[in-house]
């Protein structure tokens, strides 16, 4: 009996360590994925600014550099980058949709491994919201905040990245 008890403790100790290691690896994987999804949201807003300039470099409208980002104010927006680059559109606003009543979850495209909003793909645990707000009165700077939330077990986790983006192209 004593030998069996000692053997059980000798086996259960390493198994519990391995189990907690696997749980921590899953949490770390999800944190890295969430960080990259939030960064992708920020990058697409910057891409929108740059594309607006390239499509209309001679504009004198001070809000032209923000074209397509109107849905990202207030409640926030979803940005479906995977579908945007699939349709080869030059209008970034085609990938931006207002979160009404809330931002929906992301799905995983089985063929490409990209995160999309195509409801026919398998559901992912992640939800991304991108919010834009003005900084100052001159409409030459915005604050972009990308939030990615997900559930790991019963706990809800969140990654928030924010960045100020300026109008670099002199719409005065």
N, C-alpha and C positions, 0 to 999 in steps of 0.2 A: 504494500500500500504506500509506504513512504517513498519507495523508488518510483512508483507511478506518479505520485504528487510532484516529486522533484523533476521528473521528465516533462510533466505538463507545464510547469513553470518555465523550464528551459526552452520549450517550444513556443509557448504563448507570448513570451517577452519579445522575441524577434518578430513574430507575426504582427503584434500590435504596433511595433515600430514601423514595419513595412507598410501597414495599413495607413497609419497617420502620414507617412511619407507620400503615399499615393494621393491622399486627400489634399495635402499641401501642394503637390505638383499640379493637380487639377485647378486649384485656386490660382496658382501662379500663371498657368496657361490662360485662364479666363481674364486675369488682370492685364496680361500682355495684349490679348485680343481686343479687350475693351479700350485700352490705350490707343491702339492703332485705328480702331473704328472712330474714336473721338478725333484723332489727328487727321483722319481722312475728311471728316466734316469741316475742320478748319481749312484744310488745303483746298477743298472745293470752293469755299467762299473766296479764297485768294484767287483761284482759277477763274471764278466768275468775274472778279474785278479786272483781271488781266484780259479776259476775253472781251468784256465790254469795251475796253479801250481799243483792242485790236479791230473790233468790228466798227467802231466809230471814233477814230482818233481826233477828229476835228471838232467834236462836240463842245459846246460851251455851256451845256446844262450841268449844273453842279451835282445833280442826282443821277446822271447817266451811268456813272461808275457803279451804282448800286442796283442797276436794272436787274430784275429777277429775284431780288432778295426780299421783296415786300412781304412775302408769306412767312419770313423768319422772324419778324418782329412780333411782339406780344407773346403768344403761346409757344412759338417756335415752329420749326419745320422739319420735315424729313428730306434727306438728300439721297436719291437713288442713283449713285454713281455707276453701278453696274449696268443699269438699263440705259443711262445717258450715253455711255461710250459704245453700247451695242447699236444704237440708232444713228450714230455718226452725225448728230445734230450740232450746230454751232451756237445754239441758244441754250445756255446753262439753265435758264428758268424751266426748261422741259424736265429737269431732274428734281426740281424743288416743289414740294407740296406742303401746304399748311397743315399743322397738327390739329385737326378738328374731329372729334372733341379732344383727342389726345394722340400722341405719336404711337404708331403701331410697332409691333416687334419686327425685327429683321429675320429674314429667312436665308437659308444656305443653298446656293445653286450647286446641285450635285455634280454637274459636269465641270464647272470652273472652280468651285470652292469659294466663290465670291459671295459676299453678303448682299442681299437684294431685298426688295419689298414685294416680290412675286409670291403670292399666296399659294401657288401650286408647288413651291419648293418646301422642303422640310423646315420646320420652325426652329429658330435658334433661341437661346436664352436672353439675347441682347436686345435692348431698345435704345435708339439714339435720338436725341433731340438737339437741334442746333438753333440757338437764339442769337439775334442781332439787336444791338441797341446803339443809338447815336452817342458819340462822345463830343461834347461841346456844341456850339451853336452853328458852326460854319459848314456842317455836312462834309467835312474832309477826313473824318475818322470815325470808325465804328468799332464796337467791342463785340467780338464773336465768342460765344460760349457753347462748347459741345459737351453734352452729358450722355454718358452711356451707362445704363443700369442693367443688372442681371441678377438672377437668383442662383446661389450656390447652396443647395440643401434648402433650409428654411430661411437663411439670411439673405437679404437684399444688399447687394454691393453696388458701388457707384464710382465712376471715374469722371472727373470734370476737368476739361482743359479750356483755357480762355486766352485770347490774344487780341490785341488792338491792331487793326488793319487800316492803313492810311490810303487816301487817294493820292497816288504818286504821279498822276498824269496831268495835273494842272487844270482840271475842270474848274475854272474860276468864273 
